[in-house]
Amino acid sequence: MALRALMPNRTTRTHLAFLALPVLLFATFYIYPIVSSIHLSLHSWDGFSPSMRWVGLQNYTTLLGQPRFINAVLNNVTWVAFMLIVPTGIGLLLAALLDRGIRGESVFRIVFFLPFTIPAVAVAAIWRWMYEPSNGLLTTVFNLVGLGGLAQNWLGDPAIVNFSLMGAVAWWTTGFAFLVFFAGLRNIPTECIEAARIEGATPWQTFWKVSFPLLWPSTIIVLGMSAIDAMRLFDVVWAMTRGGPAYSSEVLATQMYDLAFGRFAMGQASAVAVYLLIIAAVVIMPYIYYMSTRVTESEAE
């Protein structure tokens, strides 16, 4: 009788049956790769040998002593700051301008969002041509307006290559921020806006005091996705510079790829992956928790 009482009832068994497949998929495609990467990071292996050699934490300490790895970490942190500020700010500005009901709104919506629909490799090809130092679009425009002295070797100079990449990524990703903010602005109750106008608020005061606080859910989505995109940035950087020149534009994802499939140092590549996971967790998770708290407080108000 006691054993029967411990058995799950029919409803519980149904819930467990529906949860079994998602849990299995999560464990297979999320938990197992993490555990496998951690295990591999403690070994030396070239990807072909039948056995791996245990090295403990040597891969981690070796990476910490390499200026190349430290530079990649700093580049990732810079990318996070850039993605949180520039594409997000431009997207919010464009959404606020378009929300004022200007003529040709539908056309502008398509124009602003269109770059986000282009594959990353195509974006890289477009901007490689634009940055071409002899006959690229930027150099040609500078020469036509008499500012040829400002033309640079945009992707070949270590001092400016990261700024050049950021220009391409900002053009590519701003459309996502714009679309989310624009949808958020259109979902704000018109009564709130009208009440502010009746009280004599200026357009800036209406936006800053009324619209922007109500955009917290949209802001969380945009900032969260921007931070994640910055940490997993790979395709545009690899397609445009392969981390060069002299590793100056390298990020952790491109270094991990180079170590794994260029130098066949699978253990060090896995250690880079574990470092990337830790940095992403330390940087992004507190933000997600903080912003979720702000949403709860905003909804309560």
Phi, psi and omega in degrees: 000317179294320179296322180294326180293333181280342181290137178296145179283181186296321180295317180295319178297322177296316179298317180296324180294319180289330182278342187298313183294312177301320180294319179297316179296320179296317181292325183285315188260356179235306183289312183300315178300324179294312180297319180295320179295318179297317178297316181292328182293345179265010181231163170253123185205138181264003179090349182240328183298146181291340182227157179252149180256127181290127179233002179066228183268014184301320180299322181291315181292324177298316180298318181297337179270001182258123176302330179298318181291318179298320179297321178295320178297315180297321177298319178297318179296320177297319179297322178299313179298318180297313183293329179286335186257305193285296180300324179294315180295316179295319179298319178295319179297314180297319180296318180294322179293317183287334181289349179280002174078041180285159182293142180077029184302317182296324179294315180297323179301316179293316182298317182292323185272338186306315181303329182292340180275352183276135178300152184300320181295322178293321176300317180297319180295318180299313185281337172296321178291318180296327182269002182304126192289339183263308186235017179290166184298316182296314179297319179297316180296316178300320179293322182294326182265010176078019180245037183300336179293340179276348179296140185231166166276082195303322182254000182251354180259117181301336183285335185237357187298323179294323177294322178297316178297320180295325176299317179294317182291323177298316178298324185284319191260348182299329182301325179294312179298318179301314184295317181293315179294321180296317177296321178296318179295322180288342179267357178288131181302132182294337179298323180295317180293315181296320180298319179295321180292321179296326179284358176091016180289142176286165177305319179295316179296322178298318180290312188286322184269335185245303187291312186298315177299329179281356179267010184304315179301317178294320181297319179299316180298312185294312182293320179297313180293324179295317179295319178295316178300322181294321182287329181258016181302127180211303194300312182294317180296315182293320182287334183264321186227347187055030178088355182268185357282144177056041177064013186291333180253011184290140172242173186299323182293319179290324177294319179298317180295317181296318179294321185285312189249354175258322181247357178055036174258077187295326180295312179294321178299320178293324176296321175299318179298320180292318175301317180298320178297316181294315180297317180298319180294318182291322185278316192269319186298317176301324179295314180300318181295316181296313183292325176296322177297320179296322179296317179299318179294320180296318179294325180293324179289000000 
